[in-house]
Amino acid sequence: MNQVLAVILGGGTGAGLFPLTRRRSIPSVPLAGKYRLIDIPISNCINSGVWRIFILTQYQSASLHRHIANTYKTDPFHGGFIEALAAQQTNEASDWYKGTADALRNNLRYIEREAFTDLIVLSADQLYRMDFGPLIRAHRAAGAAITLACTPEDESHAVRMGNTITDHPILPGGSAPIRRFVEKPDAATLGTLKNPGLSQEKPHLVSMGIYVFTRKALFSLLGDQPWTTDLVNEILPGVVAAGRACAYRFDGFWDDLGTIASYHDVQLSLASDHPPFNFHSPDGVIFTRMRNLPAFQILSASVNQSMISDGCVIGNNVVLDRVLLGVRAAVGDNTNIRNTVFLGANFEESANNKAVNPSHQPLGIGSNCVIENAILDKNCRIGAGTKILNSPKVQHLDGPFYYIRDGFVIIPANTIVPPGTVI
């Protein structure tokens, strides 16, 4: 694996996760209380022995750069690095990245300096645990120009992703040449994209957004087609047609967190009886920034299938039913919270700050609140007696200080919700 270089694409606008991406990039979005989405691909690289990692950034990347700098430090004797490359104007290009291929092409000057035989390209909006070693070995054994990591999925997920048809059935951990590839097929086309050897529940083999290139193929494909901007829609079809693309089958947990619904549901599933992804697993540890925070404090509460992060303070007579609380989250007395993700706070508020705070509302959720089916971003101030219920079950709405997406009420970061508000 010392001949493998990783590139993580982290520059998208993240429209599917708006308003969580209103002031941050997708990789900076918090995950599971104390992590960020960028921690997943970086941790998978480290656990797989891939220590040379470029992260291509563009959109609102300040907090992402700060997280990377504060979290991932390599020693000067190891030979590895985790480096963020921000989009920049050069003599060759003066525009923002136009797509995934364009992002890679504009950073070839840094990539080509590294000695590697294979390049693995990763996304930063997914949750999975994967050893890249078997993938790389399958790629090399097949002699493919590009290998796509793929996983079986049902129709509801497959319609949002790239679908592959292979020459022959693939066992888990195996690979096969790709005969056909269709990105985000319509319902009629999807029916023709069922792979032999897969279950009836998950008959589609979809791309995970993980691509392995040989060094020669990378420079050839990007150099010979300088007009191309997108890997999937412009470069991959030609490689498939030439018989030089393979699919590698991965059967572990994998989910794309690119929508509000998937982000909310996957987060709360982590606290279930049998979480699909276990952060407590000793194998494949997920790394993140270390914080010097005290253990959480609960005065009296009924807690069911919930995750509570470091630094949280829970008041008296509180109900937490399927709730995820991020670091430094505060919940007042007599408050009921259900099916909700609260991302916590970036700081502890001092007594002086509380005294001069013009809203006179403390950080966190006040007393006597009822909150259901919501996502509360960081540093929110939810006034006492607030009710967030979305009783009419509205699916999409832009409110005065809140948004509704996929039926979930989202309170953006740093928002002040007046006491007694009903949503």
Beta strands, then each sheet from edge to edge (+ up, - down):
strand 1: 4-10
strand 2: 30-31
strand 3: 35-36
strand 4: 52-57
strand 5: 81-86
strand 6: 118-123
strand 7: 126-128
strand 8: 146-153
strand 9: 162-166
strand 10: 175-183
strand 11: 204-214
strand 12: 245-249
strand 13: 254-256
strand 14: 297-298
strand 15: 301-304
strand 16: 307-308
strand 17: 313-314
strand 18: 318-325
strand 19: 330-331
strand 20: 336-342
strand 21: 364-365
strand 22: 370-376
strand 23: 381-382
strand 24: 387-388
strand 25: 396-398
strand 26: 403-405
strand 27: 408-411
strand 28: 416-417
sheet 1: 5+ 4+ 1+ 6+ 11- 8+ 12+ 10- 9+
sheet 2: 2+ 3-
sheet 3: 7+ 13-
sheet 4: 14+ 17+ 19+
sheet 5: 15+ 18+ 16+
sheet 6: 15+ 18+ 20+ 22+ 24+
sheet 7: 15+ 18+ 20+ 22+ 27+ 26- 25+
sheet 8: 21+ 23+ 28+
end
